Amino acid sequence: MPEKEEVKKPQKGVTKKRDQPAGYGGESKRKKAQDETKAEGEGGKKRLDAMSVGYYRRVGERLNDDFEDAEERDMFVENVLSEVKDKASVVAMDRTGSITLQHLLPLSSLDQVAKVMAELGGESGADFKAISCDRCGGHVVESAVRQVSRLTAKEEEDDESELLEVQVLALSQVAGCVGPPRTETRPGVKNRNASPQLTDFEIPTSFWYELKSLTETLMDSVKLSITDSVASAVFQTMLTVCHRKRPKLCKQLIRRIMEYLTSCPAAPGVSPLLVFLKDQASSHLIETITQLSPKSLLRDLYKNHLKGHLVDLALHPIANFPVQRLTAASAKCKLFPRLFDELVQGVEAILAAGHMGVIVQLAESCAEGGERQGELMQCLLQAFHCAEPGSRHVHCLPLFMSLLTYDVYYHSDTAEGSVQTEVPLSSICYHGSRLVQALARFQERSILLSSLRSLTSVDLLKLASDPAGSHVLQVLITTSSDKGRGKILKRLEGQYVRMACSRLGSRVLEAVWNSASVSQRQNIAQELVPSESQLRSDQFARHVWAKFALSHFISRRAHWQEIQTGESKKRKLFSDILE
């Protein structure tokens, strides 16, 4: 790690530039042989020499440290960019140089970004194609384009903003469009599975003309592009952007794409759309179209193309995903009951195929729209072989969470029909958890709650400490009435200390506390305080101790209860307002 730079403030009348700090030796001081880049690899592609690679590595390390002030940062950026000048393309296509530029550009002014882009594009902008298609250079171009989001209405009149606008327009003549930012995939990085969010900002008017031109070009070649994975991604991004910023253009795009998809030759009596739904690239595009389409188009889509084919599509390894999007989009439409009546006929087959996303989405749409909830619950009880006799209803929760039938879970086929009903809770899976969370939002949940109350305290502790199961327990407890919650908490007595000392269990306990009545909080506190030393020393439980104000519970009980009563009244008032 290089030593921290000593920054000298420039004197008046002196150009704002200083000598490179120790460890960053300026390019002007290097030998000519070291200054030149070396031709390596196929096609004589230029590469940075070893000394230059070391320089940009040290620059990258310095960028990871904080600067004393904005002036020091700006001077540092200016000096590094002066070294990049006249060889930006070589630096961008080097792995180390690319990473450094990606971190440097967000700290640069728009004028500096524009100048880097101008050099990358060459005199005519044609060089953008080579740079953008390079595995390292493409990231630099993307980082530069993302700086456009820093434009404001005021800055649009500035010369530096105008220069950047010109360079982006030049890029648009030879390159594609910039998708959502890449998500981090290294182990241990938080939210690596989070969906990337689009940046919403006002862009120069000229950009919309480029979008229109790009749209017309793509639509002219829709036949060739619709099943290409890269072109399909471009269509999806265009539709998403237009849906937000140009709704009319979005509708036109959807109409023209659907006209093509539904007009292709197909077998007699078979919609060509059924073929595209089973294609990897075009199915993604149809998913996006389904999410952005008005209700009228959804009705037409089902009536003229998908009616009678939903179960077959739900069983297909690719087409089942567009079916999920259609089910979600129609949740609050009059169309949903028709979709439900068709899909519910194939629930067991869909379960057997392992396409649980379809079943989960069906449950979530029932919960959202308030339609067909009782029918789906009965269908699931039948599918998991716990509908008859009625005594099996009490076992539905473990079956739903594990996605196993009654016969398999309880080994009822082991010895002439004997049933092992005392089976510890196990095999909780992600889709099973999501299914129960959706069912927990149904108006009638008595079967689920009865099943939850039948679990042993050990099972409840396992549920609270399980990555998938903890969400189930939390939603079932927090959405229950005070009386129903009290029955569940009664079953949890004796497990609060273990829950508090668990990473997931402590979160469940905090959520339960937030929804609990004053008397329920008092019961929880009374069980926790005897284990003060254990709770205070545990990495998870110490937060529970502080949040529940258990020190006050011990020494200032009346004051503690007064505070809890006030919070309970506020929570009830807020709940009444929402209702």
N, C-alpha and C positions, 0 to 999 in steps of 0.2 A: 504494500500500500504506500503510495508516494506521500511525502510530507505535505502538510497543508500549505497552500500558496500564500506568499506574502504579497498583498495587493498594494500598489502605490497609486495614490490618487493622481490623475493627470493634471498638469498645470494648465492654466488658462492659455488658450491659443495653441495648445499642443494637441495633436491628434490623439484620440482616446485609444492608445495602444501601449502595451508594455512588453518587456522581455518575457519570454517563456520561463516558467518556474523551473527549479532544479528537478530533473527527472522527466521533463517534458521537452527537452531540447528542440529548438526551432528547426524547421526543415531547412531554413536558409543557411544553417551552420553545418549541415551534413555534407558529406562528400557527394560529389556528383553521381558516383556509381551507386551510392546508397539512396539517393533521391529518386533515381529512376525506378519504375516498376518493372517486374520481371514477367516475361511471357512464359506461362506454364499451362499445362492441360491441353485438352483438345481444342483445335482451332486457334492456338496461340493466344488464348484469352489472358489478358493482363491481370497480374496479381500484385498485391502489395509486397514490398520486400520485408524481411524479418524485422528490421528496425522500425519501419512504419507500423507494422502490426503491434509491436511492443508499445509504441507511442499511443495508438488508439485504445489499446487495452488499459493503459494508465489513465487516459482520459475518461474511459468508462468507469474506472474505479473512483476517480475524483467526483464524478457526477452522482455517485451513491452517497457522498458526504454532503452535509449542509454547508451552504455559503453564509458568510457573515451578514451580507445584505444583498439587495438587488443589484447594486452597482458592481460588486465583485462578480456576481453570477453573469451579468451582461458582458463584462470585460472578458471573462473566461470564454464564454460562448463565441464572442467576436474573434478572439485569438485562434480558437480551434477551427472556426469556419474559414479563417484566412489560410490555414494550412490545407484545408479541403479544396480550396479554390483551384481550378484547372485540372483536378483529378477526382471530382466528385463521383463519377461513374465507377472508377476503379475502387474507390473506398466503399461505395454502396454495394458492390458485388463481392466484397470480401466479407467473410463471416464476422470477424471482429469489428471491422469498420462499419458494417451494417448495423450491428447491435448498438454501437456507439452513436451513430447518426439517429437511430430510432429514439434514443434517450435525449439527444441533443435538440432535435427539432421542436419538441413541445416547449423548450425553454427559449427558443429563438423568436425574434420578431417576425411578423408576417412578411416584411421586406426580405429578411434573411432567408426565410423558407422559400419565397418566390425565386430568389437568386439560385438557390440550390436546385430547385426544380428546373429552372431555365438551363442550367448546365447539364442536368441529367437528360433533358429533352433534346439538347443540341440546337443547332440554328433553326431547323424546321420543325422540331418537335418529334421527328421520326425516331429518335433514339429511345423515346419512352417505351416503345414496344419491346426492345431488347432488354432494357432495365426492368420493366414490369414483369417480364416472363422469367427473369433470373430468380433463383430460389432465395438469394439474399437481397438483391436489389428491389424485388417486389415489395418487401417489407418496408424499405425506406420510402418508396413511392407512396405506399399506403399511409405511413406515418405522416408524410408531408400533406397528403390530401386531407387527412383528418384535422389538420390545423385550420381548415376552412371554417370549421364550426366556431372559431374564435371571432369571425367577422360579426360586426354589429351594424345596425342601420347607419350609425354615425361614421363608422370606419369605411363603409362602402364608397365614400367620397374621397378617401385618402389615396395617395399615389401608390403606397405599398400594397393596399388592398386590391387596387386595380391591377397591379402587376401580378399578384397571386391569382387573381381571377383569370387573367390572360393565360397563365401557365396551366391552370386546371382545364381551361377550354382546349388548350393544345393537347393535353393528355387525353381528353375525351375523344379526340379524333382517331386515336390509335389503340386505346385501352378500354377495358370494361368498366364496371362500377365497383365501388367499395362496399363490401358487405359488413355485417356486424363485427366488432372486434373479436379477436380470437380469445378463447377462455384458457386459463392456465390449467395445465394437465399434470404438472409435477406432483408427486406424492406429498401429502401434508399441506397443500395449499388450500385455503378455505374457498368455498363456493365455486369449486372448479366445474361443478355440474350445473351451475346457475345459468339460466337462459340469458344471453346477451341482450342488452337494451339498445334500441336505436336512439341516436342523438337527434333531437328535434331542434332545428334552428332555421332562421331566415337566410336564404341564399340569394345571391345576385340573380336578377331577372334573366340574365343571359343563360344561366344554367338550365332554366326551364325549356328554352329552345333546344338545348342539347338533349335534354330528356325526351322531348318530342321527336327529335331526329332519331335518337336511339330506338325509341318505341316503334317508329315507322319501319326502321331497318329490320328490327326483330320480327315484326308482324309480317313483313314481306317474305321472310324466310322461316315462318312458323313451322312449316312442314319439316324442315331439317332440324329445327332447334327444339321442338317440343319433347323429344325423347333423349336429348343430350343432357347429361347431368350438369354441366357447367352452364349451358344456356338456360336450363330450367331454373337454376339458382338465380340467374339474372332476372328472369321473369318474376320469380317470387319476390325479390327485393323491389323491383319496379312496382309491383302491385301493392306491396306494403307501404311504400313511400307515397304512392298516388292516393291510396285509401286515406292517408292522413292529410295530405296537402292538396291533392287534386282529385276529389271524389268523382267528378264527371269523367275524367280521363280513366280512372280506375274502372268505372262501369263499362266504358267503351272497350277497354282491354279485355275485361272478363267476357263481354259479349263476343268479341272477335275470336278469342281463344276457344270458347265453348262452341262457337259455330264451326270451327275447324275440327275440334275433337269429335263432334257429333255428326260430321258430314263425311268422314272417311268410309271407304268401303268395308263392309262386314258381312258376316253370314246372314242369310235371310231371317228376319225376325229377331236379330240380335243387335243391340246398340253397340256401336264402335267404342263407346265410352267404357264399356266393360273390359275391353282389351287394354285401354290406356290405364285403367285403375290397377291393373296387374303389372304395370311397368314401373321399374324402380324410380326413374327420373320423372316421368309425367305424373305418377301418383302423388309425389310431393307437391307438384304444381296444383293438382286438383284439390289437395288438402288446403292449400292457401286460398284458392278460389272459393272453396266451401266456407272457410272462416270469414271471408270478406263479402260474400254475396248477400243480396237482399232476400227477404223471405220468399218473394215471388219466384226467384231463380231456384231456390231450394225446392220449392214445390214442383217446379217444372223438372228439375233434375231427378226427383224421385218418381214422379208420375210417368215420365216419358222414357226413362232410362234404367232406373234401379229397382222399380217395383217388382217384387217376386224374386229378386236376386240377392237380397241383403244377407241372408244366412250363408249362401255360397261365398259371397265376398268376405264375410266375416271369418270364414274358415281359411281364406287364402293368406299366405304369409306376408304378402305386400298389401293387398287390397283391404285388409282389415283396418289399416290405419286411416284411410279416407272415410271408412264407415264410422270410426270413432269421432272424427271431426264433424261429420254430418249429424251424428247423434247429439254432439255437444251444441252445434249451431242451432238445432231445432228444439232445444229444451223448452223454450217458452213459446213455441209456435203451435198452431193447430195441427201441424204436420206430425208432431212427435208421437201422438197416440198410434198413428198408422205405422210409423217406424217400429214402435214398441211391439205392437201386435205381431209384426212379422219376425222381429228378432227374438222375441221371447219363445217362439217355437223351436229355436235351435240352441237354447242356452246350454243344455247338456253336451251337445256336439261341440259347441264353441269352447266349453270348459275342457273337454277331452283333447281339443286341439292345442290347448295351452294359450289361447289368445285372451288372456284375462283382461287386457285393456278394454276390450269391447264390453265385457260384463261390468267392469268398474264404471265406465263412462255411462252405461245404461242406468246404473244406480245413481250416479251423480246427476244425471239429467232428470231422473224421477224426483230427486230431492230438490233440485232447483226449480222445476216447473210445478211440482206438487201433483203430478199425474201418475197414475198406475202404481202407486207405492205398495199397496196391499197385494196386488197381483204379482209384483216382482218378488216380494218376500215369500209368498207361497211357492212361487216357481223355484226359488233358491232352496227352500226347505225340501222340495221334491228332488231337486238335482243332487243335493247332498245326503239324500236318503234319511232325513230326520223329520219328515212331515207326519208320518204315521208309524206307530201310534203317537198320540199327542205327548206322551211322556218323554219323547226324544227331543222335543223343542228346547228343553233346558240345556241341551248339549250343542246348540247351533253355533255359539260364539267360537269355541275352539275349532270347529269344523270350518267355519268361514275364514278364520284367520290363517289356518294351515292349508286351506284349499284341498282338504281331504274329505272323502265321504265318510259317513258314520261307520260303515263296515270296515273300512281301512283303518281309520283312526282308533276305533275301539276293538279291532281284531275280532269282530263278531263271527267271522268264518273260521275261527281256529279249531273249535271242538264242538261240532254239532250244534251250532247256534249259540253257544255260550258267549257272553259279552263281558269284557273287562272294562267296566265303567270307571274304575279308579285309575285313570291314566293321567300322569302329570302333564301339565300344559307344555307343548313342544311344537316345533316346526312352524313358528309364526313367520309368515313371509310378507314381502313388500306389498304385493297386489292384494293379498288377503287383508292386510291392515287398511289399505285404501278402500276396499269394499266395505268393511265394517264402518269406517269413518263416514262413508256416504250413507249407509243405512242408519247411522246414528242421527242423521238430519231428517229422517222420516217423521211424520206426525205421530205415527203409532210405533213405539219402540219397546213395548212391554216385553216382547219375546227376548230381545237382546238384553234388556236389563235383568230379566229373570235369570238368563243364562250367566250373566256376569256375577250375580249374587250367589250363584251355585258354586263358583270357583272357591277353592281353599285359599287361606291367607298366603300360603306359600306360592300358589299359582298367581295370585294378584301381585306379589312382590316380583315374581319373574316377569309378569306382564309390564310392570312399571319400569323394569330395568332393561327391557328388550328394545333395540333400536326401532323396530316396527311396532311392537306391542304398546310401547309407552304412549304413542299418539292415540291409540284406541282407548286406553284407560282414561287418558286426559279428556278426550272429547265426550266420552260417556258420563264422566263425573261432572264436568263443568257445565254441561247442557241439561243436567237433571234438575228437577225441582228440589227445594230444600229437604223435603221428606225423602225423595228418592236418593238424593246424595247422602243423606244421613244413613240410609240402609247400607250403601256401599262402603262408607267410611267405617261403619261398625265392623265390616268384614276385614278392614285394613288395620284395625287396632292391633298393636303389638309389632307392626312392621314399619312404623314411621321412622325410627332411628336408622334402620337399614336403608330405607328409601332416601333419607337425607344424606347418607354417605355414598350414594350412588350417583354417577354423573347424570344419567337419564332420570333416575328416580327422584332426584332432588328437583329437577325441572317440573316433573309431574306434581310433586308436593307443593311447589310454589304456585302452580296453576290452580290446584285444588284450593289452596289458601285464599287466592284472589276471588274465588267464587263462593267460598264457604260463609256460613252465617257466624255470628259472634260466638254462639255456644259451640259450634263445630270447631272453630279456631281454638277455643279454650280447651277442648278435649285433646286436640293435637298438641297444643303447648304443654299440657300436663304430662303427656307421655314423653315429650322430648327433653324437658328440663332436667330430669334425673341423670341424663347422660351428657351433662354440660361439657366435661373435659374431653370426651370423645368427639362431640360435635364441633367444639372450638378448634380442635387440632386437625380435623379432616378438611381436605382441600375443597370439597363440595359442600359439606354440611355447615362450614363456618359462614357461608353466605346465607344459608337458611336461618341460622341463629340470628344473624344481624337483621335480615329482612323481617323476620317474625317478631323482632324486638323482645326476645326471650329474657334478656337481662332485666328489662323493665317488668316483664311478667313476674319475675322472681321477687324483685325489690319494691316495685310500685304497681301492684296489681290493679288497684282502683283506677289509676291514671291510664294504665295499659288498656283496660276494658273500655274506658271512656273514648280513647282514640279509636279502638276497633269499632265501637258503636257508630262513631262519626263517619268512618270510612264505609261502613255497611249502608248507612243512610244515603251517602253520596252515590254509592254504586247503584242502589235501588232507584234513586231519582234519575240517574243517567240512563238506566235501563228503561224506565217509563217513558223518557223523552224519545228514545230510539223507537219504541213500539208505537 
